[in-house]
Amino acid sequence: MTVSNPQTLGTVNGTPIVAELGGGLGTDVLVRVTLSANYVMVAPPGYPSRPPAGSSTPFFPRTVLSGATVSFLKPEAAALVAAGAAVYA
């Protein structure tokens, strides 16, 4: 069973990136994407520990620059691709 839990995980050009974190199979899988725009990541309350995104700095918000190839949890990667801000790597 999945539960609806949309969360804003960051912004691209001021547009919120909202991912459905309601669970279900495969939502904890890391997926690599290449960003086509700068992505300002945030850490919403209760969000699972984020992959480091190539940085040892744990503070948010953090900007990941366009052109970077990064691993995100599946729902966040899908939201970035759906927003046209990334492609699957």
MOSULLIN-V740539 format. One record per residue. RES is the residue in one letter. NEAR is the number of other C-alpha atoms within 10 Angstrom. Layout:
<<RES & NEAR> <RES & NEAR>>
//
This chain:
<<M & 6> <T & 9> <V & 10> <S & 9> <N & 11> <P & 13> <Q & 19> <T & 18> <L & 21> <G & 23> <T & 19> <V & 18> <N & 10> <G & 9> <T & 11> <P & 17> <I & 24> <V & 19> <A & 20> <E & 18> <L & 21> <G & 14> <G & 14> <G & 10> <L & 8> <G & 10> <T & 15> <D & 14> <V & 11> <L & 16> <V & 17> <R & 16> <V & 22> <T & 20> <L & 23> <S & 18> <A & 17> <N & 17> <Y & 26> <V & 19> <M & 20> <V & 17> <A & 18> <P & 12> <P & 7> <G & 7> <Y & 11> <P & 11> <S & 8> <R & 13> <P & 13> <P & 12> <A & 17> <G & 11> <S & 10> <S & 7> <T & 9> <P & 12> <F & 10> <F & 12> <P & 14> <R & 16> <T & 15> <V & 18> <L & 14> <S & 14> <G & 13> <A & 17> <T & 19> <V & 20> <S & 21> <F & 20> <L & 20> <K & 20> <P & 22> <E & 23> <A & 25> <A & 21> <A & 19> <L & 29> <V & 18> <A & 12> <A & 15> <G & 13> <A & 21> <A & 25> <V & 17> <Y & 15> <A & 11>>
//
